[in-house]
């Protein structure tokens, strides 16, 4: 297994900025301040909490417009956006369009506007909101969210090192290990390498030396 060229693991790109420490980009357009904040939000609840944070901490702002994509950007239906009082279609949708073209998932963008006294018009607003998110997306740090299957592998103590070796070869992450009459190793296994791991474990399973259970919770 170790001599083979490993294929890229299946998954999608996500931002590496937490809701506690979001990426921030600010610009001033005709006197109005536009502050874009972008963060990793793996659930809709996380996205909504991130958005509400700015409503609570910056109530004096004129608008908090937002857009989010939760899940795989190529297939998810968990997307939403809001103009938050700006003319319809001038803020949330331009922001969402930028996110969708970035091929990044589990992401929320909030653009806060402090009105500066000069109206921008519908086209100007769309360019300002979409442009702020585009500037942020060009600068954020990205990581990968890998599709995995969670497994419990139970074996005798003398097989622990061998099982750990096979998991390492499969690029799996060991979550925790429980020690009782036997050893139970809980691991997150990339779906790409799962068939290869199952093939490597087959002889042990057939001899009842290793028990493999898929964890659904």
C-alpha positions in Angstrom: 0.0 0.0 0.0 2.7 2.5 1.0 4.5 2.2 -2.4 1.5 3.2 -4.5 0.9 6.8 -5.4 -2.0 8.0 -3.3 -4.9 9.7 -5.1 -6.3 12.9 -3.8 -8.9 12.3 -1.1 -12.5 13.1 -2.0 -13.9 16.2 -0.4 -14.3 19.9 -0.9 -12.6 23.2 0.0 -13.6 25.1 3.2 -12.4 28.3 4.8 -9.9 28.0 7.7 -11.3 30.9 9.6 -13.5 30.2 12.6 -16.6 32.2 13.6 -14.6 33.5 16.6 -11.8 34.7 14.3 -13.3 35.3 10.9 -11.4 36.7 7.9 -12.2 40.5 7.6 -11.9 42.8 4.6 -12.9 46.5 4.7 -13.2 49.2 2.1 -14.8 52.6 1.8 -16.9 53.4 -1.3 -18.2 56.9 -1.7 -18.1 57.4 2.0 -19.8 54.1 3.0 -17.8 51.5 4.9 -18.2 47.9 3.7 -16.8 45.3 6.1 -16.8 41.7 4.8 -16.5 38.9 7.4 -16.0 35.3 6.2 -16.0 32.1 8.4 -16.2 28.4 8.4 -19.8 27.3 9.2 -20.4 23.6 8.8 -24.1 23.8 9.8 -27.0 26.1 9.1 -27.2 26.8 12.9 -23.6 27.9 12.8 -24.2 30.2 9.8 -27.3 31.8 11.5 -25.4 32.3 14.8 -22.5 33.9 12.9 -24.9 36.3 11.2 -26.8 37.1 14.4 -23.6 37.9 16.1 -23.1 41.1 14.1 -26.8 42.1 14.5 -26.2 42.0 18.2 -22.7 43.5 18.5 -23.0 46.2 15.8 -26.7 47.3 15.9 -25.7 50.8 14.8 -24.7 49.5 11.3 -27.0 50.4 8.5 -27.1 46.8 7.0 -25.8 43.4 7.7 -26.2 41.5 4.4 -25.2 37.9 4.2 -25.0 34.7 2.2 -24.0 31.1 3.1 -23.4 27.7 1.6 -23.5 24.7 3.9 -22.2 21.4 2.6 -20.6 20.4 -0.6 -20.8 23.5 -2.9 -21.3 21.2 -5.9 -24.4 19.5 -4.6 -25.8 21.1 -1.5 -29.2 22.7 -1.3 -28.4 24.5 2.0 -27.9 27.9 0.6 -29.4 31.3 1.5 -28.8 35.0 1.3 -30.4 38.3 2.5 -30.3 41.9 1.4 -31.2 43.0 4.9 -33.1 46.1 3.8 -31.0 47.0 0.8 -33.0 47.1 -2.6 -34.0 43.6 -3.6 -31.2 41.7 -5.4 -28.5 44.2 -4.7 -26.6 42.6 -1.9 -27.3 39.0 -0.8 -27.5 37.5 -4.3 -24.3 39.2 -5.6 -22.6 37.9 -2.4 -24.0 34.4 -2.9 -22.9 34.4 -6.6 -19.4 35.0 -5.6 -19.5 32.2 -3.0 -21.0 29.8 -5.6 -18.3 30.6 -8.2 -15.5 30.0 -5.6 -16.3 26.3 -5.2 -16.0 26.6 -1.4 -18.4 25.0 1.0 -19.4 25.4 4.7 -18.9 29.2 4.4 -20.8 32.2 5.5 -20.1 35.8 4.4 -21.5 38.8 6.2 -21.0 42.3 4.7 -21.7 45.1 7.1 -22.4 48.6 5.7 -22.2 51.9 7.5 -23.9 54.4 5.2 -21.8 57.4 4.3 -24.4 59.7 2.9 -24.0 59.0 -0.9 -26.4 56.6 -2.6 -24.7 54.0 -4.9 -27.6 53.0 -7.0 -28.6 49.3 -7.6 -25.6 48.6 -9.8 -23.2 50.2 -7.4 -24.6 48.3 -4.5 -24.3 45.0 -6.3 -20.7 45.8 -7.2 -19.9 46.9 -3.7 -21.4 43.9 -1.9 -20.2 41.3 -4.4 -16.8 43.0 -4.7 -16.2 43.0 -0.9 -16.9 39.2 -0.8 -14.7 38.7 -3.9 -11.8 40.6 -2.2 -12.2 38.5 0.9 -12.4 35.2 -1.1 -9.2 36.1 -2.9 -7.3 36.3 0.4 -8.8 33.7 2.8 -7.0 30.6 3.8 -8.6 27.4 2.6 -8.4 23.8 3.7 -10.2 20.6 2.8 -13.1 18.7 4.3 -12.7 15.1 3.5 -15.5 12.6 3.1 -15.0 9.9 5.7 -16.6 6.8 7.2 -16.4 6.3 10.9 -15.4 2.8 12.0 -14.9 0.9 15.2 -12.2 -1.8 14.9 -12.0 -4.3 17.7 -9.1 -6.7 18.0 -6.7 -8.5 20.4 -3.9 -6.4 22.0 -1.3 -8.2 19.9 -2.9 -6.9 16.7 -3.2 -3.3 17.8 0.0 -2.1 16.1 -0.9 -3.9 12.8 -4.4 -2.3 12.8 -2.9 1.1 13.5 -0.4 0.6 10.6 -3.2 -0.3 8.2 -5.2 2.7 9.3 -2.2 5.0 8.7 -1.7 3.5 5.3 -5.4 4.3 4.6 -4.8 7.9 5.7 -7.3 7.5 8.4 -7.5 9.6 11.6 -7.7 7.7 14.9 -10.3 9.4 17.0 -9.8 7.4 20.2 -8.8 4.0 21.5 -10.6 2.1 24.2 -8.9 -0.6 26.2 -11.0 -3.4 27.8 -10.8 -7.2 27.2 -9.8 -6.2 23.7 -8.7 -3.0 22.0 -11.3 -0.9 20.1 -10.0 1.7 17.8 -12.4 4.4 16.5 -11.2 5.9 13.3 -12.4 8.3 10.5 -11.5 6.6 7.2 -11.5 8.6 3.9 -14.1 7.1 1.6 -11.4 6.9 -1.2 -9.3 4.5 0.8 -12.0 2.5 2.5 -12.1 -0.3 -0.1 -8.4 -0.7 0.2 -8.5 -0.9 4.0 -11.4 -3.4 3.9 -9.3 -5.6 1.5 -6.3 -5.4 3.9 -8.5 -6.4 6.8 -10.5 -9.1 5.1 -8.2 -12.1 6.1 -8.3 -10.9 9.8 -12.1 -10.5 9.6 -12.6 -14.0 8.1 -10.5 -15.5 10.9 -12.6 -13.6 13.5 -9.5 -11.7 14.6 -10.9 -8.3 13.9 -14.4 -7.0 14.1 -15.3 -3.9 12.1 -18.4 -1.9 12.9 -19.6 1.2 11.0 -20.6 4.0 13.4 -23.7 5.9 12.4 -24.0 8.4 15.2 
